[in-house]
Amino acid sequence: MRRLLNGLYDGAAALAALFMVCLLGMVLLSIISRQLHFHVPGTDAYAGYLMAAAGFLALAHTLKRGEHIRVTLLLHALPGRMQRAFELWALAIATLLALLFALYSCKLAWQSHVFADISTGNDATPLWIPHMSMALGSVILAIAFLDELVLEVMGKRAPAHRDAALHSE
């Protein structure tokens, strides 16, 4: 199961990296087209969609590597048992919020598909397509938070993940 979950997080990160490369290509196309005096419709919109997709798909991988910004000042000031209780509470709340965000992201993508919602730009992109990347990224993030919560409850969460924010602060 651990290999499957890590593969899911790594696969989402690889897809995010691919979207970042595509974003670079879209921005370069936009710059070159302006310099050569021709217009490629939708480049700004597609750059935005690619940026959002890259951001959402990278969330779970970032969480699992301990790179999300955390406020650990209060956490480290608490005694051992209270520190663990606060960590469990924070992970439970984060899991709940991630699950709600995933639910509403999926609902948004589904409603965009059902109502045939399209972008207001001249590209007229069906919005369920970019919304799917947000929904997928938020679902994978919810799985990652649930994974962290279960690991913490079982006492198998690596101390490096607990204190990884110290390296970034």
Secondary structure, 3 states (H helix, E strand, C coil): CHHHHHHHHHHHHHHHHHHHHHHHHHHHHHHHHHHCCCCCCCHHHHHHHHHHHHHHHHHHHHHHCCCCCCCCHHHHHCCHHHHHHHHHHHHHHHHHHHHHHHHHHHHHHHHHHHCCCECCCCCCCECHHHHHHHHHHHHHHHHHHHHHHHHHHHCCCCHHHHHCHHHHC
